Amino acid sequence: MEMEIEHRKLGFIKLEGFVAHKDISERKMKYCFICVGQYGGRQGDELARLGYSVFAINTSDSDLADLKQIPEDRIIKLEGFEGAAKDIKRGQDAIRQNRDQIIDITNHPDVLEADHVFVIGGMGGGTGNVATPMICAALAKVRKPFNGKPSFGAIISVPASWEKRGIKKNARWGLAHLQDLVNKEVIGAILVVDNDKLYNLTQSVFSDTNTSLTWMDYGNSELTSLLAEVSILTSIPSSKTFDLDEWRDVLSTPGYLSLGKITIQTSEEIENKKIFKEAFTNSPTASDYDYDLDSVNGFMAVVHPRNEIITDSSFKQLEEQFGEFVENAEKPHSGLIENNNWGMVTSRTRKPSEDKKKAIIYTGAVSTNLPERISRMLVEITEEEEKLEKKKAERGDKNMLDLSSFKKVEEKTVRKDISLDSELDILSGKKDSKNIIEDFDEDLIF
């Protein structure tokens, strides 16, 4: 059950003027978020500010102690571990040894009854990277589908270009398993946050009080407001609505989701043929997709007070432009929402908005392939691994300096690196079966 919002706890979250206070508490769209690892917890803490149902799961007490907005009874410590040390095997063990707690969450009424569930985790670590695909696979067993499609998805962050090789290797593992779920069409849209893009996008970003924001804090608050604003659009009556079922249809489409937003203040701006590309480029989500060829679903919704910026003809023009932008998508959704009750909801002001002479375009697209930068990163890390193995092989049995006679050392067992095709590949089936869900029984945690 979603909680009441406390406006004084909104932090850096700033919602657009069309969002009235009652829209937050009376929204029709019911999200539930299962947040794992450090990134998941931080994103979940921002979502909890808006009263959404949020669960936080982690192996680290210190990470969980940083969460201030999520209720204590929704914070789950995976016992027997104090951090996963960015180790995939350790992360798996933590989930499996605390399976009862995970099962309790996946069977919680908030999870079962929500319109849509997101599992949030960072690709690259040991907890979120491992738990995200494992919990998604578990949700496939308990969540009722929406119109025959999966009614849950994921929100993931992907390592930036400067991050360490081991982090990228871990991300390759997590992404491979999520891709497996996409291929089997047992997961809905996966919303991707590219740390590389987010960092470059948010340099010199300041809050309304001129407080410098970290790129991570900015991304978390921006993504939270974007999800909230789109869901509120589905609750506002209009002659041409973007309704709840259309939004759920987008979210339930297997693939990779990007969201965008752009403000226009004159009707001439509609002539801009790059308007949707700019909307995606300036959002906190990854945007370097091949939209025209890879998009399989999407939406475009315009919200505005009654003004002369958006007319029936200009809206039709926007629909045509969006149809060309996501050319491969057969039935993209669209909506035109007029709203005259514009207010302002932030933690620092409740004054009426003075920005009624504008229109806001929200857009989203689900693509079949990963963003270009991330695909390239996966190829590069694979090539680096191959080069490293080749160097080791070329070195052969070269004699190493033996210091054992000088100092006695305790013997330690070093676990060998295991590839994606090994026993760690928890999502791969070991038997032939037409029932995808049955294939999970032997290989996942349950």
LOFI-779231 format. One record per residue (C-alpha): residue in one letter; residue number from 1; x negated, y negated, z. Coordinates in steps of 0.02 Angstrom, whole numbers. Layout:
   type   seq       xx       yy       zz
      a   NUM        X        Y        Z
...
//
This chain:
   type   seq       xx       yy       zz
      m     1        0        0        0
      e     2      -69     -169      -50
      m     3     -102     -294       89
      e     4      -49     -475      105
      i     5     -174     -599       37
      e     6     -259     -721      156
      h     7     -303     -875       55
      r     8     -436     -932      177
      k     9     -537     -775      137
      l    10     -548     -796      -51
      g    11     -732     -843      -48
      f    12     -790     -897     -221
      i    13     -638     -824     -309
      k    14     -547     -957     -409
      l    15     -386     -914     -500
      e    16     -312    -1011     -646
      g    17     -175    -1139     -620
      f    18      -33    -1031     -683
      v    19      -57     -914     -535
      a    20       68     -964     -401
      h    21       49     -900     -223
      k    22      201     -789     -242
      d    23      127     -710     -398
      i    24      -11     -634     -293
      s    25      104     -556     -164
      e    26      244     -509     -286
      r    27      140     -440     -429
      k    28      209     -287     -514
      m    29       43     -208     -563
      k    30      -19      -96     -423
      y    31     -205      -61     -432
      c    32     -303       54     -318
      f    33     -493       51     -313
      i    34     -610      188     -252
      c    35     -779      104     -232
      v    36     -938      205     -214
      g    37    -1117      153     -180
      q    38    -1185      -21     -156
      y    39    -1117      -99     -316
      g    40     -947      -18     -292
      g    41     -934      -81     -114
      r    42     -979     -260     -157
      q    43     -856     -266     -301
      g    44     -725     -185     -191
      d    45     -750     -315      -55
      e    46     -705     -452     -180
      l    47     -551     -356     -238
      a    48     -496     -334      -58
      r    49     -490     -524      -41
      l    50     -339     -521     -156
      g    51     -253     -388      -52
      y    52     -282     -240     -168
      s    53     -292      -64      -99
      v    54     -478      -26      -87
      f    55     -577      123      -21
      a    56     -766      111        3
      i    57     -879      265        6
      n    58    -1066      264       37
      t    59    -1210      360      113
      s    60    -1287      201      183
      d    61    -1230      126      349
      s    62    -1315      -40      309
      d    63    -1223      -57      142
      l    64    -1057      -19      225
      a    65    -1094     -144      365
      d    66    -1102     -282      234
      l    67     -920     -256      186
      k    68     -813     -387      274
      q    69     -645     -382      182
      i    70     -609     -195      167
      p    71     -515     -127      319
      e    72     -618      -14      431
      d    73     -502      134      405
      r    74     -537      123      218
      i    75     -727      131      239
      i    76     -795      309      227
      k    77     -972      355      277
      l    78    -1039      515      197
      e    79    -1108      600      351
      g    80    -1278      684      356
      f    81    -1360      555      245
      e    82    -1430      381      267
      g    83    -1441      325       88
      a    84    -1469      432      -65
      a    85    -1640      360     -108
      k    86    -1585      344     -289
      d    87    -1594      534     -300
      i    88    -1461      622     -404
      k    89    -1476      788     -312
      r    90    -1462      701     -144
      g    91    -1309      605     -203
      q    92    -1226      766     -260
      d    93    -1261      849      -94
      a    94    -1184      703       -1
      i    95    -1022      716     -101
      r    96    -1011      905      -88
      q    97    -1048      911       99
      n    98     -914      780      130
      r    99     -789      853        9
      d   100     -645      850      134
      q   101     -657      662      152
      i   102     -660      642      -37
      i   103     -508      755      -55
      d   104     -416      652       76
      i   105     -445      495      -26
      t   106     -393      569     -193
      n   107     -233      630     -111
      h   108     -196      469      -19
      p   109      -24      394      -60
      d   110     -106      233     -122
      v   111     -207      334     -248
      l   112      -63      444     -303
      e   113       68      306     -317
      a   114      -36      165     -395
      d   115        0      112     -573
      h   116     -185      129     -611
      v   117     -339      186     -513
      f   118     -517      127     -544
      v   119     -672      215     -478
      i   120     -810       85     -461
      g   121     -995      129     -456
      g   122    -1165       72     -517
      m   123    -1256      180     -643
      g   124    -1435      204     -587
      g   125    -1432      243     -403
      g   126    -1400      403     -309
      t   127    -1228      380     -232
      g   128    -1122      278     -353
      n   129    -1205      352     -507
      v   130    -1162      529     -452
      a   131     -997      501     -361
      t   132     -913      402     -500
      p   133     -898      544     -628
      m   134     -867      674     -491
      i   135     -722      577     -415
      c   136     -652      537     -588
      a   137     -650      723     -626
      a   138     -559      755     -462
      l   139     -430      620     -503
      a   140     -392      711     -666
      k   141     -314      847     -560
      v   142     -201      740     -453
      r   143     -153      584     -552
      k   144        6      590     -656
      p   145      -27      535     -836
      f   146       45      377     -909
      n   147      134      413    -1073
      g   148       25      568    -1094
      k   149     -137      472    -1062
      p   150     -251      468     -908
      s   151     -189      342     -779
      f   152     -361      307     -706
      g   153     -529      242     -765
      a   154     -693      172     -702
      i   155     -785        8     -680
      i   156     -973       31     -695
      s   157    -1128      -78     -694
      v   158    -1275      -28     -804
      p   159    -1459      -67     -769
      a   160    -1538     -220     -848
      s   161    -1686     -209     -966
      w   162    -1813     -255     -830
      e   163    -1760     -118     -708
      k   164    -1870       33     -673
      r   165    -1881      187     -782
      g   166    -1811      299     -646
      i   167    -1656      190     -628
      k   168    -1626      201     -815
      k   169    -1648      390     -811
      n   170    -1518      402     -675
      a   171    -1400      292     -776
      r   172    -1423      408     -925
      w   173    -1365      552     -815
      g   174    -1209      460     -752
      l   175    -1163      392     -923
      a   176    -1182      564    -1002
      h   177    -1053      637     -882
      l   178     -932      493     -904
      q   179     -950      511    -1093
      d   180     -906      695    -1072
      l   181     -744      645     -986
      v   182     -706      520    -1124
      n   183     -737      652    -1258
      k   184     -616      770    -1170
      e   185     -490      626    -1152
      v   186     -465      656     -966
      i   187     -515      479     -914
      g   188     -445      312     -968
      a   189     -542      155    -1009
      i   190     -713      126     -929
      l   191     -747      -58     -899
      v   192     -933      -91     -922
      v   193    -1033     -228     -836
      d   194    -1204     -248     -917
      n   195    -1324     -319     -787
      d   196    -1436     -384     -926
      k   197    -1297     -490    -1001
      l   198    -1229     -544     -832
      y   199    -1399     -607     -773
      n   200    -1429     -707     -932
      l   201    -1252     -775     -930
      t   202    -1256     -839     -752
      q   203    -1419     -933     -738
      s   204    -1393    -1100     -648
      v   205    -1213    -1058     -604
      f   206    -1147    -1155     -455
      s   207     -989    -1148     -351
      d   208     -869    -1295     -328
      t   209     -971    -1346     -177
      n   210    -1134    -1344     -278
      t   211    -1190    -1185     -190
      s   212    -1300    -1083     -304
      l   213    -1223     -913     -337
      t   214    -1322     -755     -367
      w   215    -1284     -673     -533
      m   216    -1212     -522     -441
      d   217    -1095     -626     -332
      y   218    -1038     -725     -483
      g   219    -1003     -567     -582
      n   220     -905     -487     -441
      s   221     -793     -638     -412
      e   222     -767     -672     -598
      l   223     -719     -492     -635
      t   224     -598     -490     -487
      s   225     -509     -648     -545
      l   226     -503     -585     -725
      l   227     -420     -421     -675
      a   228     -298     -513     -561
      e   229     -249     -643     -690
      v   230     -216     -515     -826
      s   231     -110     -409     -710
      i   232      -10     -563     -655
      l   233       28     -601     -838
      t   234      126     -439     -843
      s   235      240     -504     -703
      i   236      287     -671     -784
      p   237      449     -670     -886
      s   238      433     -735    -1063
      s   239      515     -723    -1233
      k   240      365     -625    -1299
      t   241      292     -537    -1149
      f   242      133     -441    -1123
      d   243      216     -319    -1005
      l   244      158     -194     -875
      d   245      173      -41     -988
      e   246       70     -124    -1125
      w   247      -69     -164    -1001
      r   248      -64       13     -933
      d   249      -72       80    -1111
      v   250     -235      -15    -1139
      l   251     -309       41     -973
      s   252     -261      223    -1005
      t   253     -349      233    -1174
      p   254     -510      339    -1166
      g   255     -659      232    -1213
      y   256     -756       80    -1156
      l   257     -662      -78    -1107
      s   258     -715     -259    -1123
      l   259     -613     -407    -1064
      g   260     -621     -587    -1123
      k   261     -549     -758    -1085
      i   262     -558     -927    -1170
      t   263     -472    -1095    -1146
      i   264     -411    -1204    -1289
      q   265     -354    -1384    -1271
      t   266     -307    -1430    -1450
      s   267     -216    -1339    -1587
      e   268     -367    -1365    -1702
      e   269     -468    -1242    -1598
      i   270     -356    -1101    -1659
      e   271     -439    -1120    -1829
      n   272     -601    -1056    -1752
      k   273     -627     -885    -1831
      k   274     -746     -836    -1689
      i   275     -624     -874    -1549
      f   276     -608     -693    -1490
      k   277     -795     -658    -1505
      e   278     -827     -811    -1395
      a   279     -696     -753    -1270
      f   280     -786     -586    -1248
      t   281     -960     -663    -1249
      n   282     -921     -779    -1103
      s   283     -843     -645     -993
      p   284     -931     -544     -856
      t   285     -906     -381     -952
      a   286    -1018     -310    -1087
      s   287     -974     -380    -1258
      d   288    -1095     -314    -1391
      y   289     -974     -186    -1461
      d   290     -934     -154    -1643
      y   291     -756     -218    -1618
      d   292     -690     -204    -1795
      l   293     -744      -22    -1822
      d   294     -744       53    -1647
      s   295     -591      -27    -1565
      v   296     -447       95    -1539
      n   297     -335      -13    -1430
      g   298     -326     -189    -1362
      f   299     -222     -341    -1318
      m   300     -213     -528    -1341
      a   301     -104     -632    -1224
      v   302      -85     -821    -1217
      v   303      -20     -912    -1063
      h   304       20    -1098    -1062
      p   305      139    -1229     -995
      r   306      264    -1292    -1123
      n   307      153    -1397    -1235
      e   308      115    -1426    -1418
      i   309      -47    -1327    -1422
      i   310       35    -1158    -1450
      t   311      180    -1150    -1571
      d   312      262     -998    -1649
      s   313      158    -1020    -1807
      s   314       -7    -1045    -1713
      f   315       28     -892    -1606
      k   316       61     -790    -1763
      q   317     -106     -852    -1829
      l   318     -192     -792    -1671
      e   319     -108     -621    -1687
      e   320     -173     -605    -1865
      q   321     -349     -656    -1814
      f   322     -350     -531    -1672
      g   323     -286     -393    -1787
      e   324     -433     -426    -1902
      f   325     -554     -432    -1755
      v   326     -502     -257    -1694
      e   327     -466     -194    -1869
      n   328     -477       -8    -1825
      a   329     -348      -22    -1684
      e   330     -179       24    -1757
      k   331      -62      -57    -1628
      p   332     -147     -192    -1526
      h   333      -30     -278    -1403
      s   334        7     -465    -1394
      g   335      107     -583    -1286
      l   336      150     -767    -1269
      i   337      190     -822    -1092
      e   338      258     -994    -1050
      n   339      238    -1045     -869
      n   340      274    -1218     -801
      n   341      240    -1183     -617
      w   342       54    -1209     -622
      g   343      -32    -1217     -452
      m   344     -208    -1182     -391
      v   345     -265    -1040     -278
      t   346     -441    -1049     -205
      s   347     -513    -1038      -33
      r   348     -548    -1223      -29
      t   349     -399    -1308     -111
      r   350     -213    -1283     -141
      k   351     -182    -1442     -238
      p   352      -71    -1435     -394
      s   353     -166    -1408     -554
      e   354     -191    -1553     -672
      d   355     -243    -1443     -819
      k   356      -74    -1419     -900
      k   357     -138    -1482    -1067
      k   358     -221    -1319    -1109
      a   359     -186    -1139    -1155
      i   360     -281     -986    -1098
      i   361     -311     -836    -1209
      y   362     -343     -668    -1125
      t   363     -402     -523    -1228
      g   364     -464     -345    -1210
      a   365     -525     -205    -1322
      v   366     -561      -21    -1295
      s   367     -703       45    -1403
      t   368     -758      223    -1439
      n   369     -945      186    -1421
      l   370    -1054      106    -1288
      p   371    -1116      -73    -1309
      e   372    -1266      -89    -1424
      r   373    -1390     -146    -1290
      i   374    -1348        1    -1178
      s   375    -1354      127    -1320
      r   376    -1524       61    -1367
      m   377    -1583       73    -1186
      l   378    -1533      257    -1179
      v   379    -1627      295    -1339
      e   380    -1782      202    -1276
      i   381    -1786      290    -1108
      t   382    -1772      458    -1196
      e   383    -1916      414    -1311
      e   384    -2021      356    -1163
      e   385    -1991      521    -1075
      e   386    -2041      618    -1230
      k   387    -2202      517    -1249
      l   388    -2245      545    -1066
      e   389    -2219      732    -1082
      k   390    -2326      734    -1239
      k   391    -2469      646    -1147
      k   392    -2458      772    -1006
      a   393    -2465      915    -1130
      e   394    -2615      839    -1220
      r   395    -2708      823    -1057
      g   396    -2683     1009    -1033
      d   397    -2780     1093     -894
      k   398    -2907      956     -869
      n   399    -2997      985     -705
      m   400    -2942      872     -565
      l   401    -3053      817     -421
      d   402    -3028      940     -276
      l   403    -3025      852     -107
      s   404    -2945      994      -10
      s   405    -3108     1038       76
      f   406    -3123      864      149
      k   407    -2954      847      233
      k   408    -2820      971      277
      v   409    -2650      914      217
      e   410    -2476      981      249
      e   411    -2406     1069       98
      k   412    -2251      990       23
      t   413    -2132     1060     -104
      v   414    -2100      940     -246
      r   415    -1936      964     -335
      k   416    -1957      975     -522
      d   417    -1868      850     -633
      i   418    -1712      928     -705
      s   419    -1641      876     -873
      l   420    -1461      835     -916
      d   421    -1431     1010     -984
      s   422    -1476     1095     -820
      e   423    -1378     1148     -668
      l   424    -1357      965     -622
      d   425    -1241      946     -769
      i   426    -1089      968     -659
      l   427     -961      926     -793
      s   428    -1012     1054     -923
      g   429     -898     1206     -938
      k   430     -967     1381     -912
      k   431     -820     1471     -990
      d   432     -710     1450    -1141
      s   433     -542     1376    -1097
      k   434     -413     1268    -1180
      n   435     -368     1193    -1012
      i   436     -494     1054     -981
      i   437     -449     1034     -800
      e   438     -482     1218     -764
      d   439     -656     1197     -833
      f   440     -694     1078     -690
      d   441     -659     1209     -555
      e   442     -826     1299     -558
      d   443     -937     1153     -599
      l   444     -876     1009     -494
      i   445     -865      987     -309
      f   446     -694     1065     -289
//
